[in-house]
């Protein structure tokens, strides 16, 4: 409001300077300047939300006088006149340029602006014809229309397109950040909650088979196992909604090491043997072992599991299940793990062997500049 008020005051002063002297010619001032000021007041009032309307209202104050211009050129080689005004300027020209710029900046549809510019061009043609239709007048009028109306409008239009492009880029970056965060949440849920739910199901299955329990206790253990299986399935559905398959899985492990992971799985009732060969433990050891143990707990409850880890190979094998599986096949864990291994330059194979299942990951040798083998260490 303050800016518009200042704009109205300055515009009113300029319009008053263009008209008759109010002290020497009060009647002329009242007939010419006062209506112009009123017209400018309405233009300023509607100019911010409707700049095209302000542009049309200021049409009587347009560049229809050719006494002053941005430049004066000598076109005597082409025209009868020597002093031809290029881009005629009036005191109100900057304000008209401003509203033409706002029209391009704010008006989304092009046809209202084209229609208004057509009307403005007709007014310019009428002014030139009324003054004799001299070729020099056509040059002045053409430059006036281009410089006062068209050029500011195009600048505003370009500015609007640039801002739209910047906004679309920002929205795209935010969308990608949201997808990455959703993928991270899905990965964390799969790695932590999925593993813990599988261990809960294993514990419940062990209780269900434990001797000496009353029938109601066996029934409660079975219901607990089924509830853990149902929770695992719902978790898988949620992960499917959150996960973005185009996102690459991160390569850095998080949380506990392999030995702690195996110990916690043993505490839950799983039968696991761990064989750690001398040498560095690969970065992929923890996610591979965790995924294999989780799958063994869900699809082969009670099976014995063998874990073997060397600097360049990770192998996890389980035997046949002792009880009914607690989850249906078809999860996304192996697919994400396969992509993680691929990005690390390794190879993953997962297949049924004999009466069990084996997950085998090979990691390539990385040779340093001095010829020694280098392997990334866990942590």
Secondary structure in CASP SS format (residue, H / E / C, confidence):
PFRMAT SS
TARGET T0000
AUTHOR 0000-0000-0000
METHOD secondary structure of the structure
MODEL  1
X C 1.00
X H 1.00
X H 1.00
X H 1.00
X H 1.00
X H 1.00
X H 1.00
X H 1.00
X H 1.00
X H 1.00
X H 1.00
X H 1.00
X H 1.00
X H 1.00
X H 1.00
X H 1.00
X H 1.00
X H 1.00
X C 1.00
X C 1.00
X C 1.00
X C 1.00
X C 1.00
X C 1.00
X C 1.00
X H 1.00
X H 1.00
X H 1.00
X H 1.00
X H 1.00
X H 1.00
X H 1.00
X H 1.00
X H 1.00
X H 1.00
X H 1.00
X H 1.00
X H 1.00
X H 1.00
X H 1.00
X H 1.00
X H 1.00
X H 1.00
X H 1.00
X H 1.00
X H 1.00
X H 1.00
X C 1.00
X C 1.00
X C 1.00
X H 1.00
X H 1.00
X H 1.00
X H 1.00
X H 1.00
X H 1.00
X H 1.00
X H 1.00
X H 1.00
X H 1.00
X H 1.00
X C 1.00
X C 1.00
X C 1.00
X C 1.00
X C 1.00
X C 1.00
X C 1.00
X E 1.00
X E 1.00
X E 1.00
X E 1.00
X E 1.00
X E 1.00
X C 1.00
X C 1.00
X C 1.00
X C 1.00
X C 1.00
X C 1.00
X C 1.00
X C 1.00
X E 1.00
X E 1.00
X E 1.00
X E 1.00
X E 1.00
X E 1.00
X C 1.00
X C 1.00
X C 1.00
X C 1.00
X H 1.00
X H 1.00
X H 1.00
X H 1.00
X H 1.00
X H 1.00
X H 1.00
X H 1.00
X H 1.00
X H 1.00
X H 1.00
X H 1.00
X H 1.00
X H 1.00
X C 1.00
X C 1.00
X C 1.00
X C 1.00
X H 1.00
X H 1.00
X H 1.00
X H 1.00
X H 1.00
X H 1.00
X H 1.00
X H 1.00
X H 1.00
X H 1.00
X H 1.00
X H 1.00
X H 1.00
X H 1.00
X H 1.00
X H 1.00
X H 1.00
X H 1.00
X H 1.00
X H 1.00
X C 1.00
X C 1.00
X C 1.00
X C 1.00
X H 1.00
X H 1.00
X H 1.00
X H 1.00
X H 1.00
X H 1.00
X H 1.00
X H 1.00
X H 1.00
X H 1.00
X H 1.00
X H 1.00
X H 1.00
X H 1.00
X H 1.00
X H 1.00
X H 1.00
X H 1.00
X H 1.00
X H 1.00
X H 1.00
X H 1.00
X H 1.00
X H 1.00
X H 1.00
X H 1.00
X H 1.00
X H 1.00
X H 1.00
X H 1.00
X H 1.00
X H 1.00
X H 1.00
X H 1.00
X H 1.00
X H 1.00
X H 1.00
X H 1.00
X H 1.00
X H 1.00
X H 1.00
X H 1.00
X H 1.00
X H 1.00
X H 1.00
X H 1.00
X H 1.00
X H 1.00
X H 1.00
X H 1.00
X H 1.00
X H 1.00
X H 1.00
X H 1.00
X H 1.00
X H 1.00
X H 1.00
X H 1.00
X H 1.00
X H 1.00
X H 1.00
X H 1.00
X H 1.00
X H 1.00
X H 1.00
X H 1.00
X H 1.00
X H 1.00
X H 1.00
X H 1.00
X H 1.00
X H 1.00
X H 1.00
X H 1.00
X H 1.00
X C 1.00
X C 1.00
X C 1.00
X C 1.00
X C 1.00
X H 1.00
X H 1.00
X H 1.00
X H 1.00
X H 1.00
X H 1.00
X H 1.00
X H 1.00
X H 1.00
X H 1.00
X H 1.00
X H 1.00
X H 1.00
X H 1.00
X H 1.00
X H 1.00
X H 1.00
X H 1.00
X H 1.00
X H 1.00
X H 1.00
X H 1.00
X H 1.00
X H 1.00
X H 1.00
X H 1.00
X H 1.00
X H 1.00
X C 1.00
X C 1.00
X C 1.00
X C 1.00
X C 1.00
X C 1.00
X C 1.00
X C 1.00
X C 1.00
X C 1.00
X C 1.00
X C 1.00
X C 1.00
X C 1.00
X C 1.00
X H 1.00
X H 1.00
X H 1.00
X H 1.00
X H 1.00
X H 1.00
X H 1.00
X H 1.00
X H 1.00
X H 1.00
X C 1.00
X C 1.00
X C 1.00
X E 1.00
X E 1.00
X E 1.00
X E 1.00
X E 1.00
X E 1.00
X C 1.00
X C 1.00
X C 1.00
X C 1.00
X C 1.00
X C 1.00
X C 1.00
X C 1.00
X H 1.00
X H 1.00
X H 1.00
X H 1.00
X H 1.00
X H 1.00
X H 1.00
X H 1.00
X H 1.00
X H 1.00
X H 1.00
X H 1.00
X H 1.00
X H 1.00
X H 1.00
X C 1.00
X C 1.00
X C 1.00
X C 1.00
X E 1.00
X E 1.00
X E 1.00
X E 1.00
X E 1.00
X E 1.00
X E 1.00
X C 1.00
X C 1.00
X E 1.00
X E 1.00
X E 1.00
X E 1.00
X E 1.00
X E 1.00
X C 1.00
X C 1.00
X C 1.00
X C 1.00
X C 1.00
X C 1.00
X C 1.00
X C 1.00
X C 1.00
X C 1.00
X C 1.00
X C 1.00
X C 1.00
X C 1.00
X H 1.00
X H 1.00
X H 1.00
X H 1.00
X H 1.00
X H 1.00
X H 1.00
X H 1.00
X H 1.00
X H 1.00
X H 1.00
X C 1.00
X C 1.00
X C 1.00
X E 1.00
X E 1.00
X E 1.00
X E 1.00
X E 1.00
X E 1.00
X E 1.00
X C 1.00
X C 1.00
X E 1.00
X E 1.00
X E 1.00
X E 1.00
X E 1.00
X E 1.00
X E 1.00
X C 1.00
X C 1.00
X C 1.00
X E 1.00
X E 1.00
X C 1.00
X C 1.00
X C 1.00
X C 1.00
X C 1.00
X E 1.00
X E 1.00
X C 1.00
X C 1.00
X C 1.00
X C 1.00
X C 1.00
END
